[in-house]
Amino acid sequence: MDDSTDGVTLYASFVFAVVDPFRDVQRHCAPLFEMVRGIDPGEPKRLVPMAVYNDVCAWIEQNLGVASVRAAGSAIGRGAFQRLRREGEIGAEATPAEALAALARAVLTTVQDPKRRGWDILEANDGYVVIRRTQSFNCVMQEGVLLSLVEGTGVTMPRVEHLRCTRRGEEFCEYEVRWLARRSSRMMAAIKV
């Protein structure tokens, strides 16, 4: 996988989506907040280098653990689902495959990458999707992103398996996203998305 970040930028809002959950322990996470000191949270659409985002994610994983970086990914996935729903990219009855396809399209506009890397859907079927990460996003964080995005569609027992990983010498990270069935409309009405 080409994980270069030369000329790759993304919105500052993504950096703060990862960092903000740790504001309560800012004193203990001083190096994390030092990395974003020059970025104004009041300018969420300001473009910042992808390298900063990757460094922030790596610091969280190395210093706070994989559960913390996965949880940050879940928060990003929930926010992405809500944003895509608001913008009409994900309909009320969207399937997980449709939600993941909307994510893949959104990455192409929110991440400014001259090589147009992001996500490729390799296989989609009733009950599962295999998706490949082609951007330099933290691969553990993406487990949380994918899971929470699919949870938003109202399916039963969604899960993500990290099938292939660049950290294990594979060319790309690939994830299998599975679920059992869609919840009933009545049950979905009781769940606030």
Secondary structure, 3 states (H helix, E strand, C coil): CCCCCCCCEEEHHHHHHHHHHHHHHCCCCHHHHHHCCCCCCCCCCCEEEHHHHHHHHHHHHHHHCHHHHHHHHHHHHHHHHHHHHHCCCCCCCCCHHHHHHHHHHHHHHHEECCCCCCEEEEEEECCEEEEEECCCCCHHHHHHHHHHHHHCCCECCCEEEEEECHHHCCCCEEEEEECCCECCHHHHHHCCC
